[in-house]
Amino acid sequence: MRIEILFPEVANLYGDLMNMDYLRRCLGSVEVIRTSLHSEPAFVSEQVDLIYMGSVTEEGQRLAVEALMPYRDKLVDLIEEGQLFLITGNALEIFGKHISRDDGTELPCLGLFPTVAKHTMMKRYNALYLGKFENSMDIVGFKSQFGHSFGEAEPLFTTFRGCGLSPETPGEGLRRRNFFATYLTGPLLVLNPPFTKYLLRLMGVSEPTLCFEDAAMDLYRDRVREFGDPSTGIEYH
C-alpha cells in the first residue's frame, strides 16, 4: 500500500496531515511518499493507492500550482482512470480555473474543474458542517477559510447545515470519479469513521478496521447529533 502526500512543507495547516497519520495507523503496513515542491511526483511514473494534499497557505497555493502544472495532463488521465485522490481545505481551489484575490490579483490554476475561487482576506469564514455523502452517510467537519468557490461541478457532499462550496451552493466539495476534494479541514478521517472505511475499501482493503474505532464511532455519533441540533450554532468567529 502506497500513499503520496503532496507538498507537506507548505500544505500542512489545521492538522490536515494527521489524516494520513491516521490512515497509516489503520493500515499498519504502508509506504508514505512525501513529495516536495521541487521533486517529480511519484504519481507521474509509479502507481500509488492514494494521492493526498491538505490545507495550504495562499503563497503555497501559487507554489503548488507551479509544481503541478507540468503534470496537468497526467492528473487528467489519472482522474479518468479512477485514481483515488483526497484533497482537503483550500487545496481544493488550485484544481479550479483560478483564484481571485481581493487585492485585484488573480492566480491561474490547474483548470481541472469549472470553478472559480474568490478570496476576502479580511473576512474569514469559520463554521461547523453537517452533510451527506452519496445521500446515505453522515459527514461532520469544520471549515476555516478566506474564500468560497463558484461554478457548476459535481459536489462531494450534500449540505444539511453549514455552507457548501459557497453560501449559495448546497453541494460541498468537488468530485469526479474517485477524485474527492472538500473545504473541510483538520482531522476529517478521524471525525468520520464510515467515510474512512469507504476510502480504505477503494484502496483495496476488503474488511477495513480503524484505529480506536469504537471511540471514534462514539464521538462521530455524538457530533452528528450535536451538529444536527438546531440549537447548536453553525457559524462562529
C-alpha positions as CSV (number, residue, x, y, z in Angstrom):
1,M,0.0,0.0,0.0
2,R,1.4,3.4,-1.0
3,I,0.2,6.9,-0.1
4,E,1.6,10.0,-1.7
5,I,1.4,13.3,0.2
6,L,1.9,16.4,-2.0
7,F,4.0,19.3,-0.7
8,P,3.8,18.8,3.1
9,E,6.3,21.6,3.5
10,V,3.5,24.1,2.7
11,A,0.3,22.0,2.7
12,N,0.3,21.4,6.5
13,L,-2.3,23.7,8.1
14,Y,-5.0,22.9,10.6
15,G,-3.6,19.5,11.4
16,D,-4.7,18.1,8.0
17,L,-1.6,15.9,7.7
18,M,-2.9,13.9,10.7
19,N,-5.5,12.4,8.3
20,M,-2.6,10.5,6.7
21,D,-1.1,9.6,10.0
22,Y,-4.4,8.1,11.0
23,L,-4.6,6.1,7.8
24,R,-1.1,4.8,8.4
25,R,-2.1,3.7,11.9
26,C,-5.2,2.0,10.4
27,L,-3.3,0.2,7.7
28,G,-0.3,-0.9,9.7
29,S,1.9,-1.6,6.7
30,V,2.0,1.3,4.3
31,E,4.6,3.3,2.4
32,V,4.2,7.1,2.7
33,I,5.8,9.2,0.0
34,R,6.3,12.9,0.9
35,T,6.7,14.8,-2.4
36,S,8.3,18.2,-2.1
37,L,7.6,21.2,-4.3
38,H,10.9,20.6,-6.2
39,S,10.5,16.8,-6.8
40,E,8.7,15.0,-9.5
41,P,5.6,13.5,-8.0
42,A,5.6,9.7,-7.7
43,F,2.2,9.5,-9.5
44,V,4.0,10.5,-12.7
45,S,5.8,7.3,-13.1
46,E,4.7,5.0,-10.3
47,Q,1.4,3.6,-9.0
48,V,0.1,4.9,-5.7
49,D,-3.1,3.9,-3.9
50,L,-3.9,7.4,-2.7
51,I,-2.8,11.0,-3.6
52,Y,-3.4,13.4,-0.7
53,M,-3.0,17.2,-0.3
54,G,-4.1,19.3,2.6
55,S,-4.7,22.9,3.5
56,V,-2.1,25.3,2.3
57,T,-1.0,29.0,2.7
58,E,-2.1,31.4,0.0
59,E,1.5,31.6,-1.2
60,G,1.7,27.9,-1.0
61,Q,-1.3,27.7,-3.4
62,R,0.8,29.5,-6.0
63,L,3.8,27.2,-5.4
64,A,1.6,24.1,-5.7
65,V,0.1,25.3,-8.9
66,E,3.5,25.9,-10.4
67,A,4.7,22.4,-9.2
68,L,1.7,20.6,-10.6
69,M,1.2,22.4,-13.9
70,P,3.8,20.4,-15.8
71,Y,1.8,17.2,-14.9
72,R,-1.7,18.6,-15.6
73,D,-2.4,16.2,-18.4
74,K,-1.2,13.3,-16.2
75,L,-3.6,14.4,-13.5
76,V,-6.5,14.5,-16.0
77,D,-5.6,10.9,-17.1
78,L,-5.4,9.6,-13.6
79,I,-8.8,11.1,-12.6
80,E,-10.4,9.5,-15.7
81,E,-8.7,6.2,-14.8
82,G,-10.2,6.2,-11.3
83,Q,-7.1,7.1,-9.3
84,L,-8.1,7.9,-5.7
85,F,-7.4,11.5,-4.6
86,L,-8.3,13.2,-1.3
87,I,-7.8,16.9,-1.2
88,T,-8.8,18.9,1.9
89,G,-9.1,22.6,2.9
90,N,-8.3,25.3,0.4
91,A,-6.1,22.9,-1.6
92,L,-9.4,22.3,-3.4
93,E,-9.1,25.7,-5.0
94,I,-6.0,25.0,-7.0
95,F,-7.9,22.4,-9.1
96,G,-10.3,25.0,-10.3
97,K,-9.9,27.7,-13.0
98,H,-8.4,30.5,-11.0
99,I,-8.3,32.2,-7.6
100,S,-9.4,35.9,-7.4
101,R,-7.7,37.8,-4.6
102,D,-9.4,40.8,-3.0
103,D,-6.3,42.9,-3.9
104,G,-7.3,42.6,-7.5
105,T,-4.8,39.9,-8.5
106,E,-5.7,36.6,-10.0
107,L,-3.9,33.2,-9.7
108,P,-4.5,30.9,-12.7
109,C,-4.9,27.4,-11.5
110,L,-5.0,23.9,-13.0
111,G,-8.4,24.2,-14.5
112,L,-9.5,20.6,-13.9
113,F,-12.9,21.8,-12.6
114,P,-15.0,24.7,-13.9
115,T,-14.9,26.6,-10.6
116,V,-13.5,30.0,-9.5
117,A,-12.4,30.8,-6.0
118,K,-12.9,34.3,-4.6
119,H,-11.0,35.4,-1.5
120,T,-11.9,38.0,1.1
121,M,-8.8,38.1,3.3
122,M,-10.4,40.3,5.9
123,K,-13.4,38.1,6.4
124,R,-12.5,34.5,7.4
125,Y,-15.4,32.0,7.3
126,N,-15.4,29.7,10.3
127,A,-18.2,27.1,10.7
128,L,-19.3,23.6,11.7
129,Y,-20.5,21.4,8.9
130,L,-23.1,18.6,8.6
131,G,-23.8,16.9,5.3
132,K,-24.3,13.6,3.5
133,F,-22.0,11.5,1.3
134,E,-23.8,9.6,-1.5
135,N,-27.1,10.5,0.2
136,S,-26.6,8.0,2.9
137,M,-23.5,8.6,5.0
138,D,-23.4,11.5,7.5
139,I,-20.4,13.8,7.3
140,V,-19.3,16.2,10.0
141,G,-16.4,18.6,10.0
142,F,-15.0,22.1,10.4
143,K,-14.4,24.9,8.0
144,S,-11.9,27.8,8.3
145,Q,-11.3,29.6,5.0
146,F,-10.8,33.0,3.4
147,G,-12.9,32.4,0.4
148,H,-15.5,30.3,-1.4
149,S,-15.7,28.6,-4.8
150,F,-18.3,29.3,-7.5
151,G,-19.3,27.3,-10.6
152,E,-21.2,24.2,-11.7
153,A,-19.4,21.0,-10.6
154,E,-20.4,17.6,-9.2
155,P,-20.3,18.0,-5.4
156,L,-18.7,15.6,-3.0
157,F,-21.2,16.1,-0.2
158,T,-24.8,17.4,0.1
159,T,-25.1,20.1,2.8
160,F,-27.7,19.9,5.6
161,R,-26.2,22.5,7.9
162,G,-23.4,24.9,7.1
163,C,-22.0,26.2,3.8
164,G,-21.3,24.3,0.6
165,L,-18.8,25.5,-2.0
166,S,-20.3,28.9,-1.4
167,P,-23.1,30.2,0.7
168,E,-25.4,29.9,-2.3
169,T,-24.4,26.4,-3.1
170,P,-25.9,23.3,-1.3
171,G,-23.2,21.0,-2.7
172,E,-19.9,20.9,-0.8
173,G,-16.6,20.0,-2.4
174,L,-15.7,18.6,-5.8
175,R,-16.0,15.0,-7.1
176,R,-15.1,13.3,-10.3
177,R,-14.9,9.5,-10.2
178,N,-12.5,8.9,-7.3
179,F,-11.3,12.5,-7.0
180,F,-12.6,13.8,-3.7
181,A,-12.0,17.4,-2.7
182,T,-13.6,19.2,0.3
183,Y,-13.1,22.5,2.1
184,L,-13.4,20.7,5.4
185,T,-10.2,21.0,7.4
186,G,-8.5,19.2,10.3
187,P,-9.0,15.5,11.2
188,L,-11.6,14.7,8.6
189,L,-10.9,11.0,8.6
190,V,-10.8,10.7,12.4
191,L,-14.1,12.6,12.7
192,N,-15.8,10.4,10.0
193,P,-15.1,6.7,10.5
194,P,-17.6,5.4,7.9
195,F,-16.1,7.7,5.2
196,T,-12.6,6.5,6.2
197,K,-13.7,2.9,5.8
198,Y,-15.1,3.8,2.4
199,L,-11.8,5.2,1.3
200,L,-9.9,2.1,2.6
201,R,-12.2,-0.1,0.5
202,L,-11.3,1.9,-2.5
203,M,-7.7,1.4,-1.7
204,G,-8.2,-2.3,-1.8
205,V,-8.8,-3.2,1.9
206,S,-11.7,-5.7,1.8
207,E,-12.6,-5.6,5.5
208,P,-11.1,-2.4,7.0
209,T,-10.8,-1.9,10.7
210,L,-9.9,1.5,12.2
211,C,-7.5,2.6,14.9
212,F,-9.6,3.4,18.0
213,E,-12.7,2.5,16.1
214,D,-15.1,2.2,19.0
215,A,-14.2,5.6,20.4
216,A,-14.2,7.2,17.0
217,M,-17.7,5.9,16.3
218,D,-19.0,7.1,19.6
219,L,-17.6,10.6,19.0
220,Y,-18.9,10.5,15.4
221,R,-22.5,9.7,16.5
222,D,-22.3,12.4,19.2
223,R,-21.2,15.0,16.6
224,V,-23.9,14.1,14.1
225,R,-26.5,14.7,16.9
226,E,-24.9,17.9,18.0
227,F,-24.3,19.4,14.6
228,G,-27.9,18.4,13.6
229,D,-29.4,20.1,16.6
230,P,-31.0,23.4,15.6
231,S,-29.9,24.9,19.0
232,T,-26.2,24.3,18.0
233,G,-24.8,27.4,16.3
234,I,-23.1,26.6,13.0
235,E,-21.1,29.7,12.2
236,Y,-18.6,31.1,14.7
237,H,-16.0,33.8,14.9
